[in-house]
Amino acid sequence: MKVGLLGVPLDLGAGRRGTDMGPSALRLAGIAGALEALGVTVQDHGNLAAATPETRGAGDPKLRFGRAIRNTCRRLRDRVRRLIDQGQLPLVLGGDHSIAMGSVAGVSGCLLERGEELGLLWIDAHADLNTPATSPSGNVHGMPLAVLLGKGAEELLALSEQRPAIDPAHTALLGLREIDPGECDRIRRLGVRIFTMKDLDEQGSAASMREALAHVTTGTGGFHLSFDLDALDPEIAPGVGTPVRGGLTYREAHLLCELVAEAGAMVSMDVVEINPILDLANRTADLAVELVASALGKRIF
């Protein structure tokens, strides 16, 4: 396996500063070495340039920093496509979750050229299905999944070659425990498959995870894994900007990633929303590196 690391130090989409340091935290935690220990060939492509809030005006309060985020995501989309053309699995290090609009659009476009659909497994405490009309904050990191499913601001929808970039029927959300009212309505209308923490509790984590993976691999040419670290319980992942109690445990998170590796259908991945300012001795980034290694094949035995 060949993996292309690409950092996107963006925090314009979040409500607080700090996720722009996520790529550095993951590199400091040894992500390249952890993958190389598995026999993976890793090429680190450095970071994309990204604007900071101090150099840009927020603009529309319902779509804060929308233009600058769009520009970064456009560059990310094009870089991801080049990585795939070079035979590398894109591993995008965020940055806030708005970057997924670029990474997923890039992968989706490549599969489209092959006549295939891309599945999307979205691991998150939040649904990220707001639009400017429903968002309570105007923060774009709460909107990327809506955009990828064809809903939201035109300037963001234009990032994808087709609309929607991802078929809702090939999308699964897992780990949800905080959903806005407007997002609940959108989930019902779109028909995406969701697995809340209540679902995991009732039917069992392993069963829910296997069902989610079956959902995103059936009828697709592979799937993108978008992993927001706030899906994990804050007890084990304190360094995130929007923590919500009651998340995935250490073993549940590893089981999910181990099942991803067993499925053998992941074609790209992003790891987002690590905020080192809020972390304790880089614990969250260290855990993220462990999980990425599990998703790319590290086994207990």
N, C-alpha and C positions, 0 to 999 in steps of 0.2 A: 504494500500500500504506500502511496505517496500522498502526503498531506501538505497543503500550502497554508501556512499561518498568515493571517492578515489582521492587524489591529485597526480599530476605528475608535479613536479617543473622543467620542462625542457625548456631551451631556446636555445639549440644547433641548432635547425632548423631555428631560426629567424636571421635577419640581425643585430639586436641590442640586448643588454642585457636587462633583466627586466621581461620577462614573467615567469621566474622561481618563481617569487613572487606572481603569480596569485592565486594559491591555498590559500596562507595566506590571501590575500586581500579578497577573497570570504568568508573565515571563519570569518575574522574580521567584514565583513558586515553582519554576522549573518545568513548564509545560512541554517544551521541546524535548528535554532530556527524558521525561516520563514516557513520551511516545517513542522516542528512539530506542528505549529499553525494551519495547515490544517488537522491535524489528521494523518499525515504520520509518520510512524516509521522510524527513521533515525539512521543508524549506521555509524559512521565515522571511516574508516579504516586507517586514517593517510595518509602519502605520500609514494610513491615509491621512492627508491633511484635513483637519476639521476646525471650523470656526468656534470661538468661545463666546459666551454671553457678553463679555466686556467689549467685544469688537463688533457686535451686531445688535440692532434694535429688535425687540420682541415682535413688533408688527401687530398683526391681528390678534387680539386677546383670546379668540376662539381657536387660533391655530398658531401658537407661539413659536417664533423662529421657523415658521413653515418653509420659507424659501431657502434658508441656509441648510436646513435638514434635507430638503429635496436635492440640493446640489451635492451634498455629501453622499446621499444614497444613490444618486445617478453614477457618481464615480465608483462607488462600491459595486453596483450592479455590473459595470463594465469590467472591473478587475476580477470579479468572481467568474465571469464568463471566460476570461483569459486563463484563469487557473484551471478551469475544467478542460479547456482546449489543450492545455499542457499536460493533461492526465493526472491532475492533482485534485484531491478531495478538499474543497474549501473549508477551513476552520476559522471562522471570523470571531475575533475577540473584541467584545464591546466594553465600554460604551453602553448607552441606554438602548432600550428595546426598539426604538424607532429605526435603528439600523437594519432590522430584519426586512424592512420594505425593500432595501437595496439588495441584500444577500439573496432573499427568496426570489425576487424578480430576475436576478441574474441566472440562477439555477433553473427556474421555470422556463426562461427563454431558451436555454440550451436543450432542455428536454422537448420543448415545443418543436424545435428543428428536427428532432428524431421522430416526431409524431407520437410522443408519449406525454402523459400527465405526471405532474409532481404531487406527491402526497405531502402533508404538513402535520407534524406532531409538535404542538405548542404546549410547553411545560411552564406553568405560570400560576401564581396565586390569583392573578387578575385576567379578565377575558381580553383586554386590549381591543375591544370592539366598539369603542366610542367613535363618534365623528364630531366635527366642530359644532354641530347642532345639539349633541347630547352630552358632550364632555363637561364635567363640572369645573375643570381647571384650565382647559385649553392646552394641556401638555400633550405633545404628540406621541410620547411613549405609551400613551393609553389608546392609540389609534391604529397601530400598524397592521393588526390582523384584519380590522375592518377594511383598510385600504387593499390588502392582498385579496380580500374576498369581494372587492368591487364596490365598496361603499366609502364615501368620504370626499375630501377636497380634490378637485380636478387636478391641481398641480402635483399631487401625490399619486393619484391614479395613473397619471401619464408615465410613471416610472416603468410600468409593465407593458410588454408587447401585446398582451391579450388581456381582456377584462372579463371576468376576474383573472388575476394571475394564478390563483388556486381555486379549483372547484370546491365549494363547501362540502360536497359529498366525499371529498378525499381529505378532509380536515378533522383532526381530533384535538381537543383541549383536555389537559390532565392536570390536576392539582388545584383546581379553582376553589376559592373560598371567599372571594370578595368581588361581587359583580354589581355594577351600577344598573339602575332601572332601565335605562335606554338600551343597555347591552342585553339584558334579559329578553327584551322584545326582539332584538336583532337575532339572537340565538334561535328563537322560535321561528322567525321568518326565514332565516337562511337554512336551518336544518342541520347545522354542524353538530358533530357528536361531542358531547362534553362528559367529563368524569370529574365530579367535584370530590372534595375530601370525604363527604358523606357517602358517595358511591364507593370510594375505596374502602371505607370502614364497613359498609354493609356487605359488599360482594367480595371483598378481599383485594388487597393491592395487586397481587400477581394476576388475578383474573382480569381486573380492570386494565392493567398495563398490556396484557396480551390482546385483549379486545381492541384497545386503542391502536396497537401496532398492526393488527389484522385490518383495521379500518383504513389506515394510511398506505398499506401495501397492496391492497386489492384493487386491481385495475390501474396501477400506476407503474412508472418506470423506476421507482425508488422514492424516498422521502427525505425531506429536510427536517432536522431536529433543531428547534429553537428553544433554548433552555435559559429561562430567567431564573436566577438564583434565589429570587424571593419565593419560588415554589417550595423551597426548603424551609423547615421550621427555623425561626430566628435563634433558637438555642444552639443550632449547629452552624448557622450561616447568618451571623449578626451584621455583616458588612453589605447590606443592601439598603436602598433608599426608601422602599415602601414595604417594610416587613409586616407580615400578618401571622399571628399565632396559629398553631395547629396545622403546620405544613408537613411535607414529607420528612420522614426520619432518615437518619444516616443509611440504614440498611434498605429502606424503601427506595431511596434515590439510587443506590448502587444496583439494586435489583432491576430497576427500570433501565439503567444504562447497560447492564449485562444482557437483558432481553433485547435491547436495541442491537447489540453486537451479534447475538444469536440470529436475529432476523436477517442480517446480512444485506440489508436494502437501503441503508443510510447513504445518501450521496453528498450530503453537506451538513454543516452544523454551525450554529452560532451560540456563544455563551455571553450573556449580557447581565447588566445591572449590578455588577460588583462595584461597591463604593468603599474604597480603602479608608476614606476619612472616618467612616462609621465602623470599621472592622476592628478586630482585636488580633494583633500580631499576624495579620494576613491569613487568618483562619479560613475565611470564606474562599479566597483564591486557592489556598492549598486544597480545600475540599473540591473545588471546581476542577482542579487538575486531576485529582483522583477519579472524578466522575467521567471526565473526557477520556481518560485512559480505559475505564471500564467500557465506555461506548465504542471504543476502537479495538476492543478485543482482550483487555487484561482480564484474567480469570483467577479465581481462588485456587483452582487445581486444574 
